[in-house]
Amino acid sequence: MIDIEGGYFLMGNNAGNDIEKPVHKVFVSDFYISEFLITQTLYENIMKRNPSKEKSSTLPAENISWLNAIKFCNALSIKEDLNPYYIIEEESVTLIPTAKGYRLPTEAEWEYAAGGGNKNRTMWAGTNHKEEVSDYAWYLENSEGRIHPVGQKKPNTLGLYDMSGNVWEWCWDWCRAYSSKEQKNPLGPPMGLFHVVRGGSWYCSVDGCRVTFRCKFAFLNNLNIGFRLAQNK
């Protein structure tokens, strides 16, 4: 887990797609986020199954539903004697905000960390220059049509790997349009139809790998969606 110093940043992109607008000021508290995507080895060790389509121990776990990512967070927390962050009852999920267990990053935390925190923010995870994205990400132009082992590209400025490209990453939030109002540690709406995924993937264009790019999926299993962990400080 990488220690992320919190702070203010401008979330969104007024030059991006409509779903990325408007830019708004957000404060994120200190938190931890995992250096790498969750691998198939770790997922199988904890959950005793591996739903990934292309199987290999060093590849990111994918074809993971949002709910199974939540269940993994709880299972790993229990294994490490941490209080679970989530209460799961009949497919509904509520939070224990003071718990120290593992959880999914919020959309705001994800974008904050992917873009480099509150200083020297970048358009892609690690760079502002399109011609350098290949050094940091697996995407349509360099992936050879497949996912790749975690950690093969350069990390971003906070030491996080694969924040752009390789596989989409689940966030906690239900998807909704942005507000222009300043926010502190936003959690998204209480309900919705789709959850947010971030980061792009091996089959996305370079534009789809920008740190502000948003996409949404139903919370069922979806190919090419994985996740990484976050944790309260």
FENVENKA-V892945 format. One record per residue. N is the residue number from 0. PSI is psi in whole degrees, -180 to 180 (NA if undefined). BURIAL is I if it has 16 or more other C-alpha atoms within 10 Angstrom, else O. Layout:
BEGIN
n:N psi:PSI burial:BURIAL
n:N psi:PSI burial:BURIAL
END
This chain:
BEGIN
n:0 psi:135 burial:O
n:1 psi:132 burial:I
n:2 psi:117 burial:I
n:3 psi:120 burial:I
n:4 psi:128 burial:O
n:5 psi:180 burial:I
n:6 psi:-174 burial:O
n:7 psi:149 burial:I
n:8 psi:165 burial:I
n:9 psi:112 burial:I
n:10 psi:140 burial:I
n:11 psi:-176 burial:I
n:12 psi:109 burial:I
n:13 psi:-14 burial:O
n:14 psi:1 burial:O
n:15 psi:-156 burial:O
n:16 psi:162 burial:O
n:17 psi:-36 burial:O
n:18 psi:-14 burial:I
n:19 psi:-3 burial:I
n:20 psi:155 burial:I
n:21 psi:161 burial:I
n:22 psi:136 burial:I
n:23 psi:153 burial:I
n:24 psi:132 burial:I
n:25 psi:138 burial:I
n:26 psi:133 burial:I
n:27 psi:129 burial:I
n:28 psi:165 burial:O
n:29 psi:142 burial:O
n:30 psi:172 burial:I
n:31 psi:149 burial:I
n:32 psi:148 burial:I
n:33 psi:140 burial:I
n:34 psi:-37 burial:I
n:35 psi:161 burial:I
n:36 psi:151 burial:I
n:37 psi:126 burial:I
n:38 psi:164 burial:I
n:39 psi:-35 burial:I
n:40 psi:-49 burial:I
n:41 psi:-43 burial:I
n:42 psi:-45 burial:I
n:43 psi:-37 burial:I
n:44 psi:-38 burial:O
n:45 psi:-42 burial:I
n:46 psi:-9 burial:O
n:47 psi:26 burial:O
n:48 psi:160 burial:O
n:49 psi:100 burial:I
n:50 psi:1 burial:I
n:51 psi:145 burial:I
n:52 psi:-52 burial:O
n:53 psi:110 burial:I
n:54 psi:130 burial:O
n:55 psi:143 burial:O
n:56 psi:-32 burial:O
n:57 psi:-4 burial:O
n:58 psi:154 burial:I
n:59 psi:143 burial:I
n:60 psi:131 burial:I
n:61 psi:178 burial:I
n:62 psi:38 burial:I
n:63 psi:130 burial:I
n:64 psi:159 burial:I
n:65 psi:-44 burial:I
n:66 psi:-38 burial:I
n:67 psi:-29 burial:O
n:68 psi:-41 burial:I
n:69 psi:-45 burial:I
n:70 psi:-37 burial:I
n:71 psi:-44 burial:I
n:72 psi:-47 burial:I
n:73 psi:-44 burial:I
n:74 psi:-42 burial:I
n:75 psi:-38 burial:I
n:76 psi:-47 burial:I
n:77 psi:-41 burial:O
n:78 psi:-32 burial:O
n:79 psi:17 burial:O
n:80 psi:38 burial:O
n:81 psi:147 burial:O
n:82 psi:124 burial:I
n:83 psi:144 burial:I
n:84 psi:-23 burial:I
n:85 psi:146 burial:I
n:86 psi:122 burial:O
n:87 psi:119 burial:O
n:88 psi:113 burial:O
n:89 psi:52 burial:O
n:90 psi:3 burial:O
n:91 psi:149 burial:O
n:92 psi:129 burial:O
n:93 psi:163 burial:O
n:94 psi:152 burial:O
n:95 psi:90 burial:O
n:96 psi:-25 burial:O
n:97 psi:-6 burial:O
n:98 psi:152 burial:I
n:99 psi:10 burial:I
n:100 psi:172 burial:I
n:101 psi:153 burial:I
n:102 psi:174 burial:I
n:103 psi:147 burial:I
n:104 psi:148 burial:I
n:105 psi:164 burial:I
n:106 psi:-40 burial:I
n:107 psi:-43 burial:I
n:108 psi:-43 burial:I
n:109 psi:-51 burial:I
n:110 psi:-39 burial:I
n:111 psi:-49 burial:I
n:112 psi:-42 burial:I
n:113 psi:-38 burial:I
n:114 psi:-1 burial:I
n:115 psi:16 burial:I
n:116 psi:-146 burial:I
n:117 psi:7 burial:I
n:118 psi:141 burial:O
n:119 psi:53 burial:O
n:120 psi:150 burial:I
n:121 psi:156 burial:I
n:122 psi:-40 burial:I
n:123 psi:166 burial:I
n:124 psi:94 burial:I
n:125 psi:-20 burial:I
n:126 psi:156 burial:I
n:127 psi:0 burial:O
n:128 psi:121 burial:O
n:129 psi:-37 burial:O
n:130 psi:-11 burial:O
n:131 psi:-5 burial:O
n:132 psi:-34 burial:I
n:133 psi:-22 burial:I
n:134 psi:-19 burial:O
n:135 psi:-15 burial:I
n:136 psi:148 burial:I
n:137 psi:121 burial:I
n:138 psi:-175 burial:I
n:139 psi:-43 burial:I
n:140 psi:-17 burial:O
n:141 psi:0 burial:O
n:142 psi:-12 burial:I
n:143 psi:30 burial:O
n:144 psi:30 burial:O
n:145 psi:163 burial:I
n:146 psi:164 burial:I
n:147 psi:158 burial:I
n:148 psi:149 burial:I
n:149 psi:150 burial:I
n:150 psi:16 burial:I
n:151 psi:-23 burial:O
n:152 psi:173 burial:I
n:153 psi:148 burial:I
n:154 psi:164 burial:I
n:155 psi:-172 burial:I
n:156 psi:-15 burial:I
n:157 psi:5 burial:I
n:158 psi:22 burial:I
n:159 psi:133 burial:I
n:160 psi:147 burial:I
n:161 psi:28 burial:I
n:162 psi:-28 burial:I
n:163 psi:131 burial:I
n:164 psi:-174 burial:I
n:165 psi:-79 burial:I
n:166 psi:151 burial:I
n:167 psi:156 burial:I
n:168 psi:128 burial:I
n:169 psi:140 burial:I
n:170 psi:167 burial:I
n:171 psi:-39 burial:I
n:172 psi:141 burial:I
n:173 psi:148 burial:I
n:174 psi:138 burial:I
n:175 psi:167 burial:I
n:176 psi:147 burial:O
n:177 psi:152 burial:I
n:178 psi:154 burial:O
n:179 psi:-6 burial:O
n:180 psi:148 burial:O
n:181 psi:142 burial:O
n:182 psi:156 burial:O
n:183 psi:121 burial:O
n:184 psi:56 burial:O
n:185 psi:144 burial:O
n:186 psi:-1 burial:I
n:187 psi:180 burial:I
n:188 psi:161 burial:O
n:189 psi:-18 burial:O
n:190 psi:168 burial:O
n:191 psi:-169 burial:O
n:192 psi:-26 burial:O
n:193 psi:146 burial:I
n:194 psi:154 burial:I
n:195 psi:137 burial:I
n:196 psi:151 burial:I
n:197 psi:160 burial:I
n:198 psi:-17 burial:I
n:199 psi:-173 burial:I
n:200 psi:-176 burial:I
n:201 psi:-24 burial:I
n:202 psi:4 burial:I
n:203 psi:154 burial:I
n:204 psi:168 burial:O
n:205 psi:-32 burial:I
n:206 psi:-37 burial:O
n:207 psi:-6 burial:I
n:208 psi:5 burial:I
n:209 psi:151 burial:I
n:210 psi:-20 burial:I
n:211 psi:-8 burial:I
n:212 psi:132 burial:I
n:213 psi:144 burial:I
n:214 psi:164 burial:I
n:215 psi:144 burial:I
n:216 psi:155 burial:I
n:217 psi:155 burial:O
n:218 psi:13 burial:I
n:219 psi:176 burial:O
n:220 psi:136 burial:I
n:221 psi:130 burial:I
n:222 psi:146 burial:I
n:223 psi:20 burial:I
n:224 psi:124 burial:I
n:225 psi:-153 burial:I
n:226 psi:165 burial:I
n:227 psi:168 burial:I
n:228 psi:154 burial:I
n:229 psi:169 burial:I
n:230 psi:141 burial:I
n:231 psi:151 burial:I
n:232 psi:NA burial:O
END
